[in-house]
Amino acid sequence: MAAERPAAAPPGDQTRIHNIGYRSYDGPRLGRAYARRSLYSQSLRGAYGLGRSARSKVLPMLLFVVMCLPAAIMVAVAVVTKSDQLPLDYTRYAIVMQAVISLYLASQAPQSVSRDLRFKTVPLYFSRPIETADYVGAKYAALASAMFLLTAAPLLVLYAGALLAKLDFADQTEGFLQGLVSVALLSLLFAGIGLVIAAVTPRRGFGIAAVIAVLTITYGAVSTLQAIAEVQGSTGAIAWIGLFSPITLIDGVQSAFLGATSSYPGGAGPDGAEGAVHLLVTLGLIAASYGLLVRRYKKVGL
């Protein structure tokens, strides 16, 4: 029978403790509120390419200029011709410029969240004193704020031009405030939908294509069905069909509660009950978008 091997000798004095220079942090602890503000500020700046490469600034800045340029032209026409009203209502501007808004959302929603997913940096955020709701809330608020800047800036140009053209101050102020309420609701709705779609995939290209597809297909389908309903005399169905596209939802809400002219076929926007449903669906989609984002990041943050 083979003899047992002797036990290994204890390390004894061979043990070494190496000082590699780590030091504890003894500075101020700024907490969750500071982390939320920092993430919000960073995300908002990133939505316009600030703090990033020059190439990253081109598209958002170009879309911002494209968004404001028609408003400046309208103001110039109103001033030169001494018109007694603007060529376009404040509440109609975002509806007319929806293609630019959709393109901005498609480019910036994936930029806001897809890189964190792709490079698996989300758990690093949660190693700090922030929770899932803090991350989602900061990202959501930043993109909604960026969208609001994009959509409110041309309204400000129109308002300043209207005052310069000496149009009625009370009417223009009322219309301007109504327009701000409309684009604020639009920004919340579009930002939520864009982030939910973008958070599904870490691939930015897929996120861009998916956002464009959802906004374009839903609007095209709803517009087609509304036109068919008008031709067939089913005018009562037109408002209900508008519930299935984000831009027509906003159109319905502002025509029902903000005195806007509806872009629905025949110009017949939702009445009181139909408008209330439009508003409830809009608010429900905003809340659902936030809830889905929180649920998504509870999984990827592990």
QUIRA-V638787 format. One record per residue. RES is the residue in one letter. OMEGA is omega in whole degrees, 0 to 359 (* if undefined). Layout:
((RES/OMEGA) (RES/OMEGA))
This chain:
((M/184) (A/178) (A/179) (E/178) (R/179) (P/179) (A/179) (A/181) (A/177) (P/184) (P/176) (G/185) (D/176) (Q/179) (T/180) (R/173) (I/184) (H/176) (N/183) (I/169) (G/178) (Y/177) (R/179) (S/180) (Y/180) (D/179) (G/181) (P/176) (R/189) (L/170) (G/187) (R/183) (A/179) (Y/179) (A/178) (R/180) (R/180) (S/179) (L/177) (Y/181) (S/180) (Q/182) (S/178) (L/177) (R/180) (G/180) (A/175) (Y/175) (G/180) (L/183) (G/179) (R/182) (S/180) (A/180) (R/181) (S/180) (K/191) (V/186) (L/181) (P/178) (M/178) (L/179) (L/177) (F/179) (V/179) (V/180) (M/184) (C/186) (L/178) (P/178) (A/178) (A/178) (I/178) (M/178) (V/179) (A/179) (V/181) (A/181) (V/183) (V/183) (T/181) (K/180) (S/179) (D/176) (Q/178) (L/180) (P/184) (L/178) (D/179) (Y/183) (T/181) (R/189) (Y/182) (A/179) (I/180) (V/184) (M/186) (Q/181) (A/179) (V/179) (I/180) (S/179) (L/177) (Y/180) (L/181) (A/181) (S/189) (Q/177) (A/177) (P/178) (Q/184) (S/188) (V/189) (S/181) (R/177) (D/179) (L/184) (R/183) (F/173) (K/179) (T/182) (V/178) (P/178) (L/176) (Y/184) (F/170) (S/174) (R/182) (P/173) (I/180) (E/179) (T/180) (A/178) (D/180) (Y/182) (V/181) (G/180) (A/179) (K/181) (Y/181) (A/181) (A/181) (L/177) (A/178) (S/178) (A/177) (M/179) (F/176) (L/181) (L/186) (T/181) (A/182) (A/178) (P/176) (L/177) (L/177) (V/178) (L/182) (Y/178) (A/178) (G/178) (A/177) (L/177) (L/178) (A/177) (K/172) (L/185) (D/186) (F/183) (A/181) (D/182) (Q/179) (T/178) (E/179) (G/179) (F/180) (L/176) (Q/178) (G/179) (L/178) (V/181) (S/183) (V/175) (A/178) (L/177) (L/181) (S/179) (L/182) (L/182) (F/180) (A/179) (G/180) (I/181) (G/181) (L/178) (V/180) (I/183) (A/183) (A/180) (V/185) (T/175) (P/181) (R/184) (R/180) (G/178) (F/179) (G/178) (I/181) (A/182) (A/180) (V/179) (I/182) (A/182) (V/182) (L/183) (T/184) (I/181) (T/180) (Y/179) (G/180) (A/181) (V/179) (S/179) (T/180) (L/178) (Q/178) (A/178) (I/179) (A/179) (E/180) (V/181) (Q/178) (G/179) (S/184) (T/180) (G/181) (A/186) (I/182) (A/182) (W/176) (I/180) (G/179) (L/190) (F/175) (S/182) (P/184) (I/178) (T/172) (L/179) (I/177) (D/180) (G/180) (V/185) (Q/177) (S/180) (A/188) (F/184) (L/177) (G/182) (A/174) (T/184) (S/175) (S/176) (Y/178) (P/182) (G/179) (G/181) (A/179) (G/180) (P/174) (D/185) (G/182) (A/180) (E/178) (G/178) (A/178) (V/177) (H/181) (L/180) (L/178) (V/179) (T/179) (L/178) (G/178) (L/177) (I/179) (A/180) (A/178) (S/178) (Y/180) (G/178) (L/178) (L/178) (V/179) (R/180) (R/185) (Y/170) (K/179) (K/185) (V/180) (G/181) (L/*))
